Amino acid sequence: MDRDPGDFTAHTPPKALADMSEGEISDWLASLPPAPGIRHGDDPDTRSEERALADYAAGRVHSHATVSQWLRTCGTPDHRPFREWLTRHDG
């Protein structure tokens, strides 16, 4: 383990989980220190994933064929950032 988790008893729930309400469990979980390797809501990758899922839900997506065409330009003189390539490609 690369860090000291501290006093284990400090992270023990105040009562048996079976006796806790959903809100109490949520509050207790939120009070725990971050665990290595587990992303939290303030993590940039988590926010990016949330934005991507929102875009997908709103229909702001491009077809597999379009993205494939753009990917084929990687490493060529024609490669551009996706939005720029899309503007030139679709006119």
N, C-alpha and C positions, 0 to 999 in steps of 0.2 A: 504494500500500500504506500502511496507516495505522500500521504499527509496523515496527520494525527486526527482521528475523528473526535477527539476530546472525550469527556466523561460520558460513557454510554447511558448512564441513568438519567442524564439531562435530556436525552432524546426519547425516553420511555413515555408512552401516553399516560395521562393522568389517571385513567381507569381502563378497564378492559375494552378493547375495540368493539366487542359485541354489545357493550352497554352504552356506547357513544352514538349520538345522533349523526346524521350525514354532515351537518354543519360543523359539529365538533371535530369530526374526523378531518374535514377539509381545513379547518383552522389549525389543527395539530400538524397536518402535513405541510402546510404553508410555513409553519414555524421552524421546520427542520432546516439545518444548514445544507447548502448545495452539495450534491454528491459529484465526485469527479466523473466526467464522461456523460453526465445526464444534462441535456439542455434545458434551460428554463425560459420562461416567457420573455425575458429581457435580452435573450440571445439573438444576435443579428440573423443567424440562419433560421431560427424559429419565426422571426418576423417575415423573412423572405418567403418561407413556406406558406405562412398565413396569407400574404399578398397573392402568391401564386394560386392558392386554392380559391381565393375570392375572385381573381380574374377568371379562373376556369368556371366557377359558378355563374359568373356574369356573362359568359360566352366570349370573353376577350382572349381567344386562342387562335392559333394558326394550324393548318392541316399538317399532317405528317409529311406529305409530299412537298409542301412549301419549305418546311424546315430542312428536309433532306436536300433539296436543291441548294439552299443556302450553305449547309454543311459541306457540300461538295466543292464549294469555293475556298475552303480553308487551305492555306498554303499556296494559293494562286494569287496572281496580281489583282484578280477581280474581287478578292475577299474584302468585305466591308462589315461594319457593325450591322447586326440584323435589321434594325429599323431603317438604316440608310439603304441597305441592300434591298429591302422590301419596297421602299419608295421608288428606287430606280427600276426594280423588276416589274412592279405592278403599274408603273407609270404614274 
